[in-house]
Amino acid sequence: MATIPAYYNNNSINSLNSENKNNIENNSAVTQNIVCGPKLQYVQNRSVGSYIFERLNSHGQQIAQIDPITGDFTTFQDIKLLSLKLAKGLRNIGIGHGDVISICSNNNLDVCLPMLAAMYVGAVVSPLHSSLCRPDFKHLLAITKPKIIFCDYPSIEIIRKSLAELKLSVDLIIFGDSKIHQSLEGFLNLHCETGDDITPFDCMDPCNHVAFIVPTNGTKDLPRGVMITHGNILHHLQSHWDTDWSNLSMLSTSTMFSITGIKSMLACFDHGNIGILAPEFDPNVIAKIINDWKGDLVLVLSTIQLSKIVNYSKINDYNLERCKVVITYGSKLSDVHYKLTESLFNTAVLLVGYGSVETTGIITTPTTKKYSVGVPDPDTEMKIIDPETGRALGPNQPGELYIRGKRIMSGYYEDQLSTCEALDKDGWYHTGDIGYFDADQCLFIEGSLSDKFSYKNCEVMPFEIENVLLGHFEIKEACVIGVRNKLDGARAKAFIVRDVNSTISETRIKKYLEGHLSPFKQLHGGIVFMEKLPYTPTGKINRRKLMKLP
């Protein structure tokens, strides 16, 4: 049963300063170096399932989702009826409030059904992905212990092997046909006829009911299960950015394994937008979808994915004018990729946001200020802390970003120690990211505290070196880490993917860096050339794998 243990409950997480005075320009306020978003009046005393059910009902026979490869589609009415039917099936086999189900699949038209069905019966959704390495996959299965797993065909092997090693017996339901396991269609036919007698689960205290256990990226250690409550999701859905989303279809490559994939899908169900379910990320496929789409689009990509799109050698062969909004998030966007995005998507508004799984995804309202990741979302407090003194810093002083508000996670599932390290007694989430606010309360992120290292007592931020490397036209991708050294503390080591047809050498790259960076920011740890960098299922560079390489 997935419930919030007593030590996770902290009323101060939702305790916000009521005396803030709004800033006229961006509606944020500053009190004792705490930057606060505006107040939000929103519906609270219900579940995500009951809320989305009403929204699906209101959109009727409009198209809800499209498979851009096959052209197949489903309507909001289709999704409502099938998810209700599946909810009855789950209830008939004994799955209900607090039970965990897993979904392990790339995007398809049916992947939303078990998610909605689980929320209708009060169950918790724990997403997985087959591209995880076996130890990470097993770890997530071991802590969540799902009662049933819905998956696509390519995921069967890693699931079966992991379950066998853990000695767990779990039923698999397959999206599509399978000769060995039960299909989703077969499950529906066997366990239920209709969902007419199902009333979606509701709750009066959504902040204390877990809706999702979403894995962290696992870029530096084993992934942890982040508990996202119904209250977290409800607040997000009702915190609308000052953007007209009507008549926009949403193209996102994120699967349900990521909080972005979950939120994008639910946002489309809420607003009535068409969700374009792209397959696994491929620059050529994404560019073709944008080129061929007949309506206006909002494109949602991580900064890593966006950099791959703008670096794609054939991107100029496609018409990108249908893209009206580009939303990006994740690691900092390099100078060269920022400029390329503005040039290639010249009919679109570029919105750069900040967030993590622990903040229920993006938790800033993007602004048009270049390189800023925006201002705090409604009911959100942020402050910059000096890691040495613990003092809240003023404008233009970098330090660790702390966040408190209604979208902060309840904790890490079955991991009290990590929860207590991330959430302090006053409800502040310690992000581990380095950033600062300018005089207009706009947030800028410089990198991760855990990535920073010291070379001969001089602090080095990897992103600063990566940004310069990516400015060279023969370098396609770059990642810098600090390699421990007895004499110097740590030395910068770069993993580089050359551009197509490039033969640039280590000597030339080092010569290039000498003209752009100070001596202590040089690549004293060397350079490793790779055909491609390792990535997590959510599109972040897997630094944990790079650290293990010789």
Secondary structure by P-SEA (a helix, b strand, c coil): cccccccccccccccccccccccccccbbbcccbbbcccccccccccaaaaaaaaaaaaccccccccccccccccaaaaaaaaaaaaaaaaaacccccbbbbbbcccccccaaaaaaaaaabbbbbbbbccccaaaaaaaaaaacccbbbbcccaaaaaaaaaaaacbbbbbbbcccccccccaaaaaacccccccccccccccccccccccccccccccccbbbbbbcaaaaaaaaacccccccccbbbbbccccccaaaaaaaaaaaaabbbbbccccccaaaaaaaaaaccbbbbbbbcaaaaaaaaacccccccccccccbbbbbcccccaaaaaaaaaaaccbbbbbbbbccccccccccccccccccccccccbbbbbbccccccccccccccbbbbbcccccccccccaaaaaaacccccccccccccccccccbbbbccccccccccccccccaaaaaaaaacccccccbbbbbbbbccccbbbbbbbbbcccccccaaaaaaaaaaccccccccccbbbbbcbbbbccccccaaaaaaacc
